[in-house]
Amino acid sequence: MSTAHAYYPSAPMPITMPQKPGYYPTPAHHGYGRVSVSPPQAESVTTSGGASYEPSATSSSYAGSASEYDSSGTNTGVDLLDYMGDRLHGAFDPVPLDRSLAKQAQTSGELNAKHRELLELQALAQRRLAGARANFADGMRAAKEVQKDLQWTQKRVDALNERAARKYPAEYKSAQNRYPAPVDY
């Protein structure tokens, strides 16, 4: 009693992968880059002995015909470039890269704004420094003029005191005792 079990289908069944336009160009030369699935061997098992190959159990023989295994230019194969492109597209998540690029652009914009603000503040500080230097120069000129005026006034006061001391010595001495001169430090 021999029971035959077919483990594999007898006809070749290609795997067709969905294709997305725009990823990778399909090679147009003689079907290179395509892989077709070879048909598995039909095997029948008998209960009385080992495995036996019965061509009658399948519709095609082991050698098969050339039309069954032809992989040139038909849609029966898998395009490796599309397949790998789809796998890479599925494995690569561009969202973190997009977020980092957006963050980098935002940070660059903020840095440029701060740089412009610093340049404006530097220009303002330079204008204020120039104004302060001009004010300081004016103040120094005014101080020198005041110093000259004070020196002239001091000479006039000394000359008046000397003349008063010569002309009225007794009154000058009593006034000097009554109102002593300030002590210079």
C-alpha positions in Angstrom: 0.0 0.0 0.0 1.8 3.0 -1.3 0.6 6.5 -0.3 2.1 9.5 -2.2 2.2 12.9 -0.6 3.1 15.9 -2.6 4.8 18.4 -0.4 5.3 21.1 -3.0 3.1 22.4 -5.8 4.0 21.2 -9.2 4.0 24.5 -11.2 6.4 27.3 -10.6 4.9 30.1 -8.6 6.8 33.4 -8.8 6.8 35.9 -6.1 5.6 39.3 -7.2 6.6 42.3 -5.1 4.6 45.5 -5.2 6.6 48.2 -7.0 6.6 51.8 -6.0 7.4 54.3 -8.8 10.3 56.7 -8.4 12.6 54.7 -6.1 15.1 52.8 -8.3 15.0 52.3 -12.0 14.2 48.9 -13.2 17.1 47.4 -15.2 16.1 47.1 -18.8 18.8 44.9 -20.0 18.0 41.2 -20.3 16.3 40.9 -16.9 19.5 41.2 -14.8 18.6 42.1 -11.3 15.5 39.9 -11.3 15.3 36.6 -9.5 12.6 34.1 -10.3 11.7 31.4 -7.8 12.6 28.0 -9.1 9.9 25.4 -8.8 10.5 22.9 -6.1 10.8 19.3 -6.9 7.8 17.2 -6.6 8.4 14.4 -4.2 6.3 11.4 -3.4 6.8 9.2 -0.4 6.0 5.6 -0.3 5.3 3.8 2.9 7.1 0.7 1.8 10.5 2.2 1.1 12.4 5.4 0.7 11.6 8.5 -1.3 10.9 7.9 -4.9 10.6 10.4 -7.7 7.7 9.8 -9.9 7.4 12.0 -13.0 3.8 10.9 -13.3 2.9 12.5 -10.0 3.7 15.9 -11.3 2.8 17.8 -14.5 6.5 18.6 -15.3 9.7 16.7 -15.0 12.7 17.7 -12.9 14.5 19.2 -15.9 11.4 21.2 -16.9 11.0 23.2 -20.0 12.9 26.4 -20.8 9.6 28.4 -20.7 9.1 27.5 -17.0 12.4 28.9 -15.9 12.8 31.8 -18.2 13.4 34.9 -16.2 14.0 37.4 -18.9 11.8 40.4 -19.1 8.6 39.0 -17.5 6.9 40.1 -14.4 7.3 36.7 -12.8 10.4 37.6 -10.9 11.3 39.9 -8.0 13.2 43.1 -8.8 16.0 43.1 -6.3 16.5 46.9 -6.5 12.9 47.6 -5.8 12.8 44.9 -3.1 16.0 46.3 -1.3 14.7 49.9 -1.8 11.4 49.0 -0.1 13.3 47.2 2.7 15.6 50.2 3.2 12.6 52.6 3.0 10.8 50.5 5.6 13.8 50.2 7.9 15.0 53.8 7.7 12.9 56.3 9.6 13.6 59.9 8.3 11.5 61.6 11.0 14.4 62.0 13.5 16.6 63.2 10.7 14.0 65.7 9.7 13.5 66.8 13.3 17.3 67.3 13.7 17.5 69.3 10.5 14.6 71.5 11.6 16.2 71.9 15.0 19.5 72.8 13.4 17.9 75.3 11.1 16.0 76.8 14.1 19.2 77.0 16.1 21.1 78.5 13.2 18.4 81.1 12.8 18.5 82.0 16.5 22.3 82.2 16.4 22.2 84.5 13.4 19.6 86.7 15.2 21.7 86.8 18.3 24.8 87.6 16.2 23.0 90.5 14.5 21.8 91.7 17.9 25.3 91.6 19.3 26.6 93.5 16.3 23.9 96.2 16.9 24.7 96.4 20.6 28.4 96.6 19.7 27.7 99.5 17.3 25.6 101.2 20.0 28.3 100.7 22.6 30.9 102.2 20.2 28.6 105.2 19.5 28.1 105.7 23.3 31.9 105.4 23.9 32.5 108.0 21.2 29.9 110.3 22.9 31.5 109.6 26.3 35.0 110.5 24.9 33.6 113.7 23.4 32.0 114.6 26.7 35.1 113.7 28.6 37.2 115.9 26.3 34.7 118.8 26.7 34.9 118.3 30.5 38.7 118.3 30.5 38.6 121.6 28.5 36.1 123.1 30.9 38.2 121.9 33.9 41.4 123.4 32.5 39.5 126.7 31.9 38.2 126.6 35.4 41.7 125.9 36.7 43.1 128.9 34.8 40.3 131.1 36.1 41.0 129.9 39.7 44.7 130.6 39.3 44.0 134.1 38.0 41.5 134.7 40.8 44.0 133.4 43.4 46.7 135.7 42.0 44.3 138.7 42.2 43.3 137.8 45.8 47.0 137.4 46.8 47.8 140.8 45.2 44.9 142.4 47.1 45.9 140.9 50.4 49.5 142.1 49.9 48.4 145.6 49.0 46.0 145.6 52.0 48.8 144.3 54.3 51.2 147.1 53.1 48.7 149.9 53.3 46.8 148.9 56.5 49.1 146.6 58.5 47.3 146.9 61.9 43.8 146.3 60.6 45.1 143.5 58.4 46.7 141.7 61.3 43.6 142.0 63.5 41.4 140.7 60.6 43.8 137.9 60.0 43.6 136.9 63.7 39.9 137.2 63.6 39.5 135.2 60.3 42.4 132.8 60.0 43.3 131.6 56.4 42.2 128.0 55.6 44.9 125.3 56.0 45.9 123.7 52.7 46.2 119.9 52.8 
